[in-house]
Amino acid sequence: MTLELLAKEASACTACRLHERRRSVVFGEGDAKSPLVLVGEGPGDQEDATGRPFVGRAGRLLDQALIEAGLSREAVYICNTVKCRAADWSSGKPQNRPPAPDETEACRRWLIPQLAAISPQVILCIGAPSAKNLIRPKFAITKERGAAFSCEFARAAIATLHPSYILRCQRPGDDGGFSLLVADIRKAWDLALTLREAVSS
């Protein structure tokens, strides 16, 4: 199934409760022929409003990291493990929350064929939830980030710190892990190119 058809079908999805308050299904964007796909956890408020992944503060930090790694958003494909915003509405004002296991599982009906349609050489998991979804359930992001692992959905997968985590950790004189994010993006891209060249040779 093509990405266009998948995105159209996903826009009408009611498989979990996240559809009840969403404004947009944030399917993904970028170069569908890229050897590298970045997969985050899920959309936040600005992503829900615009229908685009990683456009808030964390997204701007990711854009900066891509540029410092010698890339741009247009060179890769970016999506999330869930396509609708997960939020706690109990106080009347929505607060982002991690997707529940059943919500993540329900959205695999879109994520897995999405990855299959792109057929990337490497997946860069942005944050622990993505790594636990696509590499293995007990993935330890602080110990295992930056290493290449076998993956069912690409020839290799690497995990890195989530930009939101980096923003929370940044202090004067401490980049919060931003340099690690840049290094992981560069490593993932270099590996993706190497694997693509090996296939074509």
C-alpha positions, 0 to 999 in steps of 0.5 A: 500500500502506498504512503498516500493511501495509508495516510488517507486511511489513517486520517479516519482511524477510530481504533483507539480513544485518541481519535476522540479529541484529536485535531489532526492525524500526524502521519509523517513527512519527508523523503519517502525514498530516504535511507533513514527514518526518524521515529518519535513517540507521538505528536504534541499540541503544535503537531496536533494543530498543524498535522506535522511531526516535530514542529514544537520546541523539541522539533526545532531542536531536532531541526538544529541537530539535523543541520549540525549533522549535515542534514535537513528535514528534507533529507530524511523521513520523520514520523511517530509511533502513534499518529494522534496526540495523547493528552490528559484532559482531567484538569480541563487543560490538556497535558501531554502524556505517554501513549498507553500500551493499547494506544501504541499497539492500535497504531502499529496498524499504520506504523508498520506498513508505513515503514514497509512502504519506505523500506529504510536502511536504518531507523533512528528511534527518537527516545526510549518509547520508540526504541522499546516499540521497534527494537525491544521492550526492555531497551535501556536508552541511557546505556544503549543509545548510539549502538546499532541493533538488528531490527525487523523493520529496517536493516538496522536501528539506532536509538537516541535521546529525545529532544524534549528530554534534552531541553529539560536537561540543558543548563548553562555549560551543559548541552543536556545531551544535544551533542549526543543527538547530533552524533547519533544522527550522523552515525545513523545517516552514515550507516544508512548510506553504507548499507544502501551502497552495499545493496546497490553494488 
